[in-house]
Amino acid sequence: YVLHDGEFQKTVASMAPPTFVLPVDSDPKDLRTGGLLDLQVQMLGRPVEFVEFSRVAKGFLEHGDLGIEEVRTAVAWAADAIGEFCHRNFEASLAEAWRIDHRAPPELEQSGSE
């Protein structure tokens, strides 16, 4: 189905893969595993991963009260999950040709060719 004249679908289509989503229970079903976001990203043939948090409120990473044990645990766990996701998906891509071409700042590339 289409939400708001397809704006949701256009946004999802414009997202660069891979996609990592950290929904909480209060997020719309469309943003959780099996929802519209999940289905559309899979239809596009792009990798997507979800790590759902059920004991914390929306915005727990940005505005969570770290004095609350559940929030502190969720933030620590989310940080670890994000770090692992980035390492697995981006560190491994350093061997890709498009990444190698962009490793050195332009001024170093120019001075090396003289």
C-alpha positions as CSV (number, residue, x, y, z in Angstrom):
1,Y,0.0,0.0,0.0
2,V,1.0,3.6,-0.4
3,L,1.4,6.1,2.4
4,H,1.1,9.8,1.8
5,D,1.3,9.7,-2.0
6,G,4.2,7.2,-1.9
7,E,6.5,9.5,0.1
8,F,7.5,6.7,2.5
9,Q,8.3,4.4,-0.4
10,K,10.3,7.2,-2.1
11,T,12.3,7.8,1.1
12,V,13.0,4.1,1.5
13,A,14.1,3.8,-2.2
14,S,16.5,6.7,-1.8
15,M,18.2,5.2,1.3
16,A,21.7,3.8,0.6
17,P,22.2,0.2,1.7
18,P,22.8,-1.5,4.0
19,T,19.9,-0.5,6.3
20,F,20.1,-1.0,10.1
21,V,16.9,-0.2,12.1
22,L,16.5,0.1,15.9
23,P,12.8,0.3,16.5
24,V,11.0,0.4,19.9
25,D,7.6,-1.0,20.7
26,S,5.9,2.3,20.3
27,D,7.2,2.7,16.7
28,P,4.6,2.1,14.0
29,K,4.4,-1.5,12.8
30,D,5.6,-0.2,9.3
31,L,9.0,0.5,10.9
32,R,9.5,-2.9,12.5
33,T,10.4,-6.4,11.4
34,G,7.9,-7.5,8.8
35,G,6.5,-4.0,8.3
36,L,6.4,-1.9,5.1
37,L,10.0,-0.7,5.6
38,D,11.3,-4.3,5.9
39,L,9.2,-5.5,2.9
40,Q,10.2,-2.6,0.6
41,V,13.9,-2.9,1.3
42,Q,13.8,-6.6,0.7
43,M,11.9,-6.1,-2.6
44,L,14.7,-3.7,-3.6
45,G,17.1,-6.6,-3.0
46,R,19.0,-4.6,-0.3
47,P,20.3,-5.9,3.0
48,V,18.3,-4.8,6.1
49,E,18.7,-5.7,9.7
50,F,16.4,-4.9,12.7
51,V,17.3,-4.9,16.4
52,E,14.1,-4.3,18.3
53,F,13.9,-2.8,21.8
54,S,10.9,-3.5,23.9
55,R,11.7,-2.0,27.2
56,V,12.7,1.5,26.3
57,A,10.8,4.5,24.8
58,K,11.3,6.1,21.4
59,G,14.4,8.4,21.4
60,F,16.2,6.3,24.1
61,L,19.6,6.8,22.3
62,E,19.4,10.5,22.0
63,H,17.3,11.5,25.0
64,G,17.3,8.5,27.3
65,D,17.9,8.9,31.0
66,L,21.1,6.9,31.7
67,G,20.2,6.9,35.4
68,I,17.6,4.3,34.5
69,E,19.1,0.8,34.3
70,E,17.0,-0.4,31.4
71,V,17.8,2.7,29.4
72,R,21.5,2.4,30.2
73,T,21.6,-1.3,29.2
74,A,19.7,-0.6,26.0
75,V,22.0,2.2,25.0
76,A,25.1,0.1,25.7
77,W,23.6,-2.8,23.8
78,A,22.5,-0.6,20.8
79,A,26.0,1.0,20.7
80,D,27.6,-2.4,20.5
81,A,25.1,-3.6,17.8
82,I,25.7,-0.4,15.8
83,G,29.5,-0.8,16.1
84,E,29.3,-4.4,15.0
85,F,27.0,-3.6,12.1
86,C,29.3,-0.8,10.9
87,H,32.4,-2.9,11.2
88,R,30.8,-5.9,9.4
89,N,29.4,-3.8,6.6
90,F,31.8,-0.9,6.1
91,E,35.2,-2.2,7.3
92,A,34.9,-5.1,5.0
93,S,34.0,-2.8,2.1
94,L,37.4,-1.1,2.3
95,A,38.7,-3.7,-0.1
96,E,36.1,-2.6,-2.7
97,A,37.6,-0.6,-5.6
98,W,35.3,2.4,-5.1
99,R,36.6,2.8,-1.6
100,I,40.3,2.5,-2.4
101,D,40.1,5.3,-4.9
102,H,38.9,7.7,-2.2
103,R,41.2,6.8,0.7
104,A,43.9,9.5,0.1
105,P,43.0,13.2,0.3
106,P,43.1,14.8,-3.1
107,E,46.2,16.9,-2.3
108,L,48.2,13.7,-1.6
109,E,47.0,12.1,-4.8
110,Q,48.1,15.2,-6.8
111,S,51.5,15.4,-5.1
112,G,52.2,11.7,-5.7
113,S,51.6,12.1,-9.5
114,E,54.1,14.9,-10.0
